[in-house]
C-alpha cells in the first residue's frame, strides 16, 4: 500500500488557528507557563544550576519519549523501557569499566542491549501475537533481573569527567568551559543533539513510508493489513526504533549522572509515556507528534525541578503528573470522538 495520502492527524490543522488549538502547541505553552510560574514563585529557581538540572533530566527522558512515541503510534505500549534503559547502562558501562573494552565498544554495546530487548518485544507482539501490555511487562522483569544477575548487584561507574579515560563522549551532552578566576560555564550541547534527533525523527514519522505505515497500524490495523502492507514487519520496526532510543537514553543518563546502580530505571517509563501523551500522542494509536513529546518531556522535567523550590516534595510530582496525564487522555478521547 503505497498511499501518499496517509498522514498524521496530529500534523493537520487550519493554519495558525489550527496550530494554536493543537495539543503540541498546548504542551509548549504549558511548558513555558510552568517554567515562568516557578521562576516568579521561587527565587531559588532562578539559577543556572536549576536550568542545567532541567536540561540534564530532559535528555534521557526525551530519548525514551521519542522511541515510545513510535510504539504508541501503532496502538501499542512499552512498560519495559525504564528497566531496559537501566540494564543497558549497567551492562554497557561494565564493558568499559570491568572488562576493559574501548569506550566506543561500550557505547555500541549499550545500544545493542536495548535493541535486543526491544527485538524480543517486537517478536512477542508482532509475530506471536501477545498483547503489548503483557509482553513488555515480562521483558521489564527480565531486564531488571538480567542486569542484576550479570552485575552481581554491584554499582557501575562510567567516566565522571571528560578528562577521565573514555570520558570524551560526555562532550556530546555537556561541555565545560573553564574561565580563569571565574565560575566555569557548562554549555548544554545535549540540547542541540536532542533537537537534531527530534527534527530527524519527526521527518521519519510524518514523511517516510515506515512512519506512515506505523501511524496507519494505529489508526486501523485491519484495514492496513487488507491493503497489502506487511503489518507485522512495521510493528516490529516500531519496537526496534524504540530500542535504539532506549539505548541512547542509557548513554545520555550515563554521561550526566555516571553512577548506575542495579535496578535503576524502574518507573522512568511513566514519565516518558506521560510526556508523549501530554504532547499529543494518542494512546489508541494513529496520532503522534515527536515535537509534542519533546515539549511534554521538558514540561515534566520543569515540574520535577520546580516543585521542591516552592516547598513541595516529590510525592506531589507523582500526584500532579497523574492529574496531567488524566487531563491529556480526556482531551485525546474527546478528540477521537
C-alpha positions as CSV (number, residue, x, y, z in Angstrom):
1,X,0.0,0.0,0.0
2,X,2.0,3.0,-1.2
3,X,-0.7,5.5,-0.3
4,X,0.8,9.0,-0.4
5,X,-2.3,10.4,1.2
6,X,-1.6,8.7,4.5
7,X,-0.9,11.5,7.1
8,X,-0.5,12.0,10.8
9,X,-3.7,13.7,12.1
10,X,-1.5,15.5,14.6
11,X,0.0,17.4,11.7
12,X,-3.2,18.5,10.3
13,X,-4.6,21.9,11.1
14,X,-6.3,25.0,9.7
15,X,-3.4,27.5,9.5
16,X,-2.4,29.5,12.6
17,X,-5.7,28.7,14.3
18,X,-5.2,25.0,13.9
19,X,-1.7,25.3,15.3
20,X,-2.8,27.2,18.4
21,X,-5.5,24.6,19.1
22,X,-3.2,21.6,18.6
23,X,-2.1,19.7,21.6
24,X,1.5,20.1,20.7
25,X,1.1,23.9,21.0
26,X,-0.8,23.4,24.3
27,X,2.1,21.3,25.6
28,X,4.6,24.0,24.5
29,X,2.5,26.8,26.1
30,X,2.1,24.8,29.3
31,X,5.8,24.2,29.5
32,X,6.5,28.0,29.2
33,X,3.8,29.0,31.7
34,X,5.0,26.4,34.2
35,X,8.6,27.5,33.9
36,X,7.9,31.2,34.4
37,X,5.4,30.3,37.1
38,X,8.2,28.6,39.1
39,X,10.6,31.4,38.1
40,X,8.3,34.1,39.7
41,X,7.3,32.0,42.7
42,X,10.7,30.9,43.9
43,X,13.9,32.9,43.9
44,X,16.0,29.7,44.2
45,X,14.5,28.5,40.9
46,X,16.2,31.5,39.1
47,X,19.6,30.0,38.8
48,X,21.7,28.5,36.0
49,X,22.0,25.3,38.1
50,X,18.3,24.7,38.0
51,X,18.2,25.2,34.3
52,X,21.0,22.8,33.9
53,X,19.2,20.3,36.1
54,X,16.1,20.6,33.9
55,X,18.1,20.0,30.7
56,X,20.1,17.1,32.2
57,X,17.0,15.2,33.1
58,X,15.3,16.1,29.8
59,X,18.0,14.4,27.7
60,X,17.4,10.8,28.7
61,X,13.6,11.3,29.2
62,X,13.3,12.8,25.7
63,X,15.1,9.9,24.1
64,X,12.8,7.5,25.9
65,X,9.8,9.6,24.8
66,X,10.8,9.7,21.1
67,X,11.2,5.9,21.0
68,X,8.0,5.1,22.8
69,X,6.1,7.6,20.6
70,X,6.6,5.2,17.6
71,X,5.3,2.3,19.7
72,X,2.3,4.2,21.0
73,X,1.6,5.3,17.4
74,X,1.0,1.7,16.5
75,X,-1.5,1.3,19.3
76,X,1.0,-0.5,21.5
77,X,2.8,0.3,24.7
78,X,6.1,-0.4,26.3
79,X,6.3,-0.9,30.1
80,X,9.9,-2.2,29.9
81,X,11.7,0.8,28.6
82,X,12.8,2.1,32.0
83,X,14.3,-1.1,33.3
84,X,15.8,-1.8,29.8
85,X,17.5,1.6,29.9
86,X,18.9,0.7,33.4
87,X,20.0,-2.7,32.3
88,X,21.7,-1.3,29.1
89,X,23.5,1.4,31.1
90,X,24.6,-1.0,33.8
91,X,25.9,-3.7,31.4
92,X,27.3,-1.3,28.8
93,X,29.3,0.5,31.5
94,X,30.7,-2.8,32.7
95,X,32.1,-3.5,29.2
96,X,34.4,-0.4,29.7
97,X,35.0,-0.3,33.5
98,X,35.2,-4.0,34.3
99,X,36.1,-5.8,31.1
100,X,38.4,-3.0,29.8
101,X,36.9,-2.7,26.3
102,X,37.2,0.6,24.4
103,X,34.6,3.2,25.1
104,X,33.2,3.1,21.6
105,X,32.5,-0.7,22.1
106,X,30.8,0.1,25.4
107,X,28.6,2.7,23.7
108,X,27.6,0.5,20.8
109,X,27.1,-2.4,23.3
110,X,24.7,-0.2,25.4
111,X,22.5,0.4,22.3
112,X,22.6,-3.2,21.2
113,X,21.5,-4.4,24.6
114,X,18.5,-2.1,24.5
115,X,17.7,-3.1,20.9
116,X,17.9,-6.8,21.8
117,X,15.2,-6.5,24.5
118,X,13.0,-4.5,22.1
119,X,13.5,-7.1,19.4
120,X,12.1,-9.6,21.9
121,X,9.2,-7.2,22.5
122,X,8.6,-6.9,18.7
123,X,8.7,-10.7,18.1
124,X,6.3,-11.4,21.0
125,X,3.9,-8.7,20.0
126,X,4.1,-8.6,16.1
127,X,4.7,-12.3,15.3
128,X,3.5,-14.3,18.3
129,X,0.5,-12.0,19.0
130,X,0.9,-11.3,22.7
131,X,-0.8,-8.2,24.0
132,X,1.8,-5.4,24.3
133,X,1.0,-4.9,28.0
134,X,1.8,-8.5,28.8
135,X,4.8,-8.8,26.6
136,X,6.5,-5.6,27.8
137,X,5.7,-6.3,31.4
138,X,7.5,-9.6,31.0
139,X,10.6,-8.1,29.4
140,X,10.5,-5.4,32.1
141,X,11.1,-8.1,34.8
142,X,13.6,-9.9,32.6
143,X,15.7,-6.8,32.0
144,X,15.7,-5.9,35.7
145,X,16.7,-9.4,36.7
146,X,19.2,-9.8,33.9
147,X,21.1,-6.6,34.8
148,X,21.2,-7.6,38.5
149,X,22.4,-11.1,37.7
150,X,25.3,-10.1,35.4
151,X,26.3,-7.1,37.5
152,X,26.1,-9.2,40.7
153,X,24.2,-6.3,42.2
154,X,27.4,-4.1,42.0
155,X,27.3,-0.4,41.0
156,X,28.7,0.5,37.6
157,X,30.7,3.7,37.2
158,X,31.1,5.5,33.9
159,X,33.8,8.2,33.5
160,X,33.0,11.0,35.8
161,X,34.8,13.8,33.9
162,X,35.8,14.4,30.3
163,X,39.4,14.2,31.2
164,X,39.0,10.6,32.5
165,X,39.9,7.8,30.2
166,X,37.0,7.3,27.8
167,X,35.2,10.4,29.0
168,X,35.2,12.3,25.8
169,X,31.7,11.1,24.9
170,X,30.4,13.3,27.6
171,X,31.0,16.4,25.5
172,X,28.1,15.3,23.3
173,X,25.8,16.3,26.3
174,X,27.7,19.0,28.2
175,X,30.9,20.9,27.6
176,X,32.6,22.7,30.5
177,X,34.4,25.9,29.6
178,X,37.0,26.8,32.2
179,X,37.5,30.5,32.9
180,X,40.4,31.8,34.8
181,X,39.3,33.5,38.1
182,X,35.6,32.9,37.3
183,X,33.0,30.2,37.5
184,X,33.2,27.6,34.8
185,X,30.5,27.7,32.2
186,X,28.6,24.5,31.2
187,X,27.4,24.5,27.6
188,X,24.4,22.2,27.2
189,X,25.4,20.6,23.9
190,X,22.9,17.8,24.7
191,X,20.1,20.2,23.8
192,X,21.4,20.7,20.3
193,X,21.9,16.9,19.9
194,X,18.4,16.3,21.1
195,X,16.8,18.9,18.8
196,X,18.6,17.3,15.8
197,X,17.1,13.9,16.7
198,X,13.7,15.5,17.2
199,X,13.8,17.0,13.8
200,X,15.1,13.9,12.1
201,X,12.5,11.5,13.8
202,X,9.7,14.0,13.1
203,X,10.5,13.7,9.4
204,X,10.7,9.9,9.7
205,X,7.3,9.7,11.4
206,X,5.5,12.1,9.1
207,X,7.3,11.9,5.7
208,X,8.6,8.4,5.2
209,X,6.9,5.1,4.3
210,X,7.9,3.5,7.6
211,X,6.4,6.4,9.6
212,X,3.2,6.5,7.6
213,X,2.7,2.7,7.9
214,X,3.3,2.8,11.7
215,X,0.7,5.5,12.0
216,X,-1.7,3.5,9.8
217,X,-1.3,0.5,12.0
218,X,-2.5,2.5,15.0
219,X,-5.3,4.1,13.0
220,X,-6.8,0.9,11.6
221,X,-4.7,-2.3,11.8
222,X,-7.1,-4.5,9.9
223,X,-7.6,-2.0,7.0
224,X,-3.8,-1.6,6.7
225,X,-3.4,-5.4,6.6
226,X,-6.0,-5.8,4.0
227,X,-4.4,-3.1,1.9
228,X,-1.4,-5.4,1.4
229,X,1.0,-3.9,4.0
230,X,3.2,-6.3,5.9
231,X,1.8,-5.1,9.2
232,X,3.9,-7.4,11.4
233,X,7.1,-6.1,9.9
234,X,6.2,-2.4,10.5
235,X,5.0,-3.2,14.0
236,X,8.4,-4.9,14.7
237,X,10.2,-1.9,13.2
238,X,8.4,0.4,15.7
239,X,9.9,-1.6,18.6
240,X,13.4,-1.6,17.0
241,X,13.3,2.2,16.7
242,X,12.2,2.3,20.3
243,X,15.2,0.1,21.3
244,X,17.7,2.4,19.6
245,X,16.4,5.4,21.5
246,X,16.3,3.5,24.8
247,X,20.0,2.8,24.2
248,X,20.6,6.5,23.5
249,X,18.7,7.3,26.7
250,X,21.0,5.0,28.6
251,X,24.1,6.7,27.2
252,X,22.6,10.2,28.0
253,X,21.9,9.2,31.6
254,X,25.4,7.7,32.0
255,X,27.0,10.8,30.6
256,X,25.3,13.1,33.0
257,X,25.0,11.0,36.2
258,X,27.9,8.5,35.7
259,X,27.0,6.1,38.5
260,X,24.5,3.3,37.7
261,X,23.0,1.0,40.4
262,X,21.4,-2.3,40.0
263,X,17.6,-2.0,39.5
264,X,17.9,1.6,38.2
265,X,15.3,2.8,35.6
266,X,12.1,1.3,37.1
267,X,9.4,3.9,36.8
268,X,11.0,6.1,34.1
269,X,8.7,4.6,31.5
270,X,5.8,6.5,33.3
271,X,7.5,9.9,32.7
272,X,8.3,9.1,29.1
273,X,4.8,7.9,28.2
274,X,3.3,10.9,30.1
275,X,5.5,13.2,28.0
276,X,4.3,11.6,24.8
277,X,0.6,11.7,25.8
278,X,0.9,15.3,27.0
279,X,2.4,16.2,23.7
280,X,-0.5,14.9,21.7
281,X,0.3,11.2,21.0
282,X,-2.9,9.2,21.2
283,X,-2.9,6.1,23.4
284,X,-5.3,4.5,21.0
285,X,-2.7,4.9,18.2
286,X,-2.7,6.6,14.8
287,X,-1.9,10.1,16.1
288,X,1.6,11.1,17.2
289,X,3.9,14.1,17.5
290,X,7.7,14.0,18.1
291,X,7.8,17.7,18.8
292,X,4.8,17.3,21.2
293,X,6.7,14.6,23.0
294,X,9.8,16.9,23.3
295,X,7.7,19.7,24.8
296,X,5.8,17.3,27.1
297,X,9.0,15.7,28.5
298,X,10.6,19.1,29.2
299,X,7.4,20.1,31.0
300,X,7.8,17.0,33.2
301,X,11.4,18.0,33.9
302,X,10.4,21.5,34.8
303,X,7.7,20.1,37.2
304,X,10.3,17.8,38.8
305,X,12.8,20.7,39.3
306,X,10.3,23.4,40.3
307,X,8.1,21.7,42.9
308,X,10.9,21.3,45.6
309,X,11.7,25.0,45.1
310,X,8.2,26.0,46.2
311,X,8.3,23.7,49.2
312,X,6.5,20.6,47.7
313,X,8.1,17.2,47.9
314,X,8.5,14.5,45.2
315,X,5.2,12.8,46.1
316,X,3.4,16.0,44.8
317,X,5.1,15.5,41.4
318,X,3.5,12.0,41.2
319,X,0.1,13.4,42.2
320,X,0.3,16.3,39.7
321,X,1.7,14.1,37.0
322,X,-1.3,11.8,37.4
323,X,-3.7,14.7,37.0
324,X,-1.9,16.0,33.9
325,X,-2.0,12.5,32.3
326,X,-5.7,12.2,33.0
327,X,-6.4,15.6,31.5
328,X,-4.3,14.7,28.4
329,X,-6.1,11.4,28.0
330,X,-9.5,13.1,28.4
331,X,-8.5,15.6,25.7
332,X,-7.4,12.6,23.5
333,X,-10.7,10.8,24.0
334,X,-12.8,13.9,23.1
335,X,-10.6,14.4,20.1
336,X,-11.1,10.9,18.9
337,X,-14.9,11.1,19.3
